[in-house]
């Protein structure tokens, strides 16, 4: 399922450090504003504690996790929409993602100067939003220009399209992201081909120092206050601490380090799961004598369509599926017990 999240932010906020903690790919980090010249893509396992619980009840030789694609996009800055730095290339990389993880610098470090001279995560949000809004505005204005002739000639569909596009343009002119604009399905078709940057769902990651890993700090509080009216998730991660933890090969050593920091799991685990959810993805599980496997589907997928994820023949020949809710299986301990208790559900063919 080729959906992916893009990690964005201004330069020197710790995006690549966090990406390295999530991924097996280790990208070089730098203190230079434009130290990286390309985006980096990694397919990342989704940490899911439910798989381990299932393995306790049904021991197998292999556990196969769901995966999510994450792309680390080098830092943007003021003027990126005009090509400043390497802005145009990376704005194009953002366009090819389905959701955004916006990393914010919420730590002080004299050895790592902020590109704008001071640490202010709310200003950084506004900087990135402004650059994306200007790029979207450029795309909308081009399309209006392209179809204006047909609209002036009286073509009803083109007239309606221009109305919708002008509505979108006005929203961008007001320095607002398109994700906050109410657009119904009949209107959405007129802007789908633009792949607008500010229509993508977004979550925010406050990158803090070690001491703020559990309770956050004043910068995190500022972000929460600024975004309190938005329907978005805010996660706090101590990037440098997570980088040190990821270096331990032994799981016991990792857990000791985490516990000393007041954490019960790496913050990037929560971040990966939230990224998966941000893409509107969920998992279902299958078990046999050899493996427990998590399969990825979009929310709202039917049982018949889900069967096709396992194998296309299963979707074509689908009659019904026997499904057990995870909570019921863990409580009762086996599929037989679930069947006896009446917790086994039948999902019939829908077509």
N, C-alpha and C positions, 0 to 999 in steps of 0.2 A: 504494500500500500504506500505509494510514493507521496506521502505528505511529510512536510518537514518544518521545523521551527528554526528561525534565524535569530542568532544572538547579536543584538545591536547595542550601540552606545557611542559616546564620544571616545576619543583616544585616551589611553591610560586610566581606564576605570577597572581593569582586571577581568575583562571578558575572556581573554585567551587563557588566563589562569584557571578560571571556572570551567571553561570548555575542556581543558586538559584533565581536570578532576573528574569530569563526566565520561571522558572518552579514553580509549586505549591509544589513540593518536596523541603524541606529545609534540605540540607545536611550540616553537621557540617564542619566548616572551621578550619584550624589549621596553625600554623606557623612552624610546623615541616616539614622537607623535604619529609618524607615518611609517613605523618600523616594519609593518607587514604589507605585502603587495598583493596578496590573494586571500580569498575566503577558503576555509577548510571545512570539509564535510565528514561527519562520522556517523556510523550506524551504532546506536547505543542501546544496551540492554536496559529494560525497564525494571528496576527493583520492585518486586511484588512479594511481600511477606506471606501472602496467601499460598504461594507455591510451596514454601517450606512447610506450612501447616498441612497441606495436602500430602506432602512427602512423608510426614510423620505417620499418617494413617495408611498410606499406600506407598511403601518403600520401593523405589525404582533406581535404576542405574543412571538415569539422566533427567535433568530438569532443563527445559528449553524456555527461556524467557521471551516475552514480547520485545520488540525493538522500536525505536523511534529515531528518525533522522534529524540531526542537529547540525546546523552550519554556523561556524564562527565567522562573522563578517567584520573585517577590520574597522577601526574607529572612524566615525564621521566627525565633521567639524562645521563651523559656520561657513557657508558658501559651497557646501557639498553639492547642492542642486545645480550650481554653475560649474561644477567640475573642480572645485578647490580640493587640494590634496589629490586623492584618487576617487573623489566623490561619485562621479557619474557611473563608474564601473560598479561600485559597491551598492549604489542605489538600485542598479539593475539586478544585483544579487538578492537584494531585499524583495524585489518584485517577484522573484521566483520562489519565495517561501509562502507558507500558508498561515503562519502565526509568528508572533515576535516575542522574544525574551529581551526586555530592555534592562541592561545592567547599569546600575547607578553607583558612582563612587560615593561611599558614605564613610570614609576614613581619612585621617590626616597622615601625611608622610612627607617630611621636608625633603627627603631624598628623591621623591617622585613628584615633581611639580605638576600641578593641574594645568591643563592646556589653556584655561582661561584665567589663571592666576590665583584662584581660590576655590575651595570645595563648596559647592552649592548644587545638590542633586536636583532640586526643583528647577533651577535655571537650566540644568542639563536636559531635563525632560522637555522644557520649552524649546531649547535649541534643536533637538532632534525632531520634535513635532513640527517645528517651523520648516525645517529642511524637507521633510516628507510632504508637508502640505503644499509647498511651492512646486515640488515635482508633480504632485497630483493635479494641481491647478494647471500646469503646463499641458498635461495629458488631456484634461477636460476641455480646455480652450482649443486645442488642436482638433478634437472631435467635433466641437460646435462649428468650427470653421469648415470642416469637411462636409457636414450635412446641411449647412445653412442654405445652400443654393436649392436643394430639394425641398426644404421647408418653405422657402419663399415662393416656390412654384405651386405650393398647396398640397404637397404630399402629407397626408394626415399622420402617418407613422413618424415621419421626420419632424413634423411640427411638435408631436408629443415628445419625441426624443429630445428636442431642443429645450422643451419646458423642464424635463427631468434634469438635463445636464446643467441648465441655469440654476436649478434648485441646489444641485451639488456644488456648483461654482460659488454660489452665495454663501454656502456653509464654509467652504474653504477660505473665502475672502474674510470671513469672521474669525479666522484663526482657530477653526474647529476641525477635529478629525471626522472622517466620514463614518467611522464606526458608531459615532454618537448621533448620526442622522437617521431618522426613521425612513426606511426605503422598503416598500413592499415588493413581493415577488414580481408583480407586473412591471414595476419600475426598474428592478435590479437588472433585467436583461439589457437595458440600455447602457449600463456601465460595466458589465461583467468583462467585456473584452479589453477594458483599460487596466485591469489588474492593479487597482489603486492601492497605494502603500498604506494609507491611513484607514482603510476599511478592514485591515487584518486584525484579528483579536490579539491582545497584548497582555503580558504579565510583567511585573517589575521585580527585579532582584536587587536588593540593597547589599552591596558588597562592603562588609564592615571589618574592623580589626578583631583580633582574637578576643579581647575583653568584652566586645559587644555581641559575641556569637549567640548568646542566649536571650538577652533582654534588649538588644538593639542600642541605639544612642540617639543623640539630638537630631542627627541627619535623617535617621529612619523615621523619627517622629514628624519631621518636616514633610517627608514624602507621604506619609499616611494622611496628614492633614490636607495636603494639596490634592490628593486623589480620593478623598473621602466620599465624594459624590459620584465617583465612577465605579462601574461594575467590573472591577479588575482585582486580580490577586497580587499581593505583595509578599515576597519571601525574603528573609534575611539569611545571608550566607557569609561566613568568614572565609573568603577565598584563599588567603595565604595559609590559614590553619588547615583547610581542606586539602590544599596541595601537600602539606607535610604529612597528613594522614594517609593520603593516597600512595605515598612512598613505601608504607609498611606492607610487606607481602603477607605477613601472618595476620589472620583475622582477629586473633586474640589481642595482639598488640594494637591493632586499630581500635578495638573496642575500649581498651584501657585508656588510650589517648583521648578518645571521644568522651569517656566518662569523666576524665580529669577536667575536660573543658565544659562539662555540664550538659553534654549532648548524648542522646541514645542512638543516634544514627547520623551519618553524614548529611549535611544540609543539601548537598547536590542530589541525594536520593529523592528527597521531597521535590526538588526542582525538576528532576526527570519525570517523576510521576505527574506533576502539574503540567509539564509540557505536553505529555501524552493526552491528558484531559483537555488541554487548551485546543488541541487539534480535533477535539470531539471524538476521541477514540476510546474504546473500552476493550476488555479482554474476555474471552471465554476459554475454558480449560477442557482438555481431553486427557484421559489416562488409559494406559494399557500396561502390560507387564514390563515394558522396557523404559517408558518415559512418561513424564507429565509435561504437557506443552501448553503454553499460553498462545492463543491466536488473536490477532488484531482485527477488529471490525469497527465501523462507525456506529455511533449511537443511532438507534432506530432501525438497524439492520434486522431483517427477518431471520427466523431459524433456517429457512430454505437458502437464503443468500449466505448465511454463515456456513452452511454445509459446503457451499461452493468454494469457500476459502480453504477448507481442508482438501477438497478435490472437486474438480468441475463435474465429474460424473455423479457425485453425490447430490449436487444441486439439480442436475437434469432428472435423476431418478428419485428425487426426494418424495417421500410419502409422509413421514412424520419423524420427529426426533424426541427422544426421552431426555429431559433436562432436569437437573437438580440444582437448586440454589446453593451457592457456596456455604452460606451460614447453616443450612439444613444438613449438608453433608458433614461439616465439621462437628456439629452438635451430635448427630446420630452415628457417625463413624463409618458408614459403608453405604453402597448403593442398595444393598439388600434391605438394610434397616430403613432407608428412606422410602423404598417401595412399600414396605410393610406399614410404615407410618402414614402413607399417602402423600409423601412429599415429592414424589417423582411426577413431573409435569409433562404433558404431551403437547408438542408444538406441531400442528398439522400443516400440510401443504396449503399455501395461500392462493395459488392460481390453478 
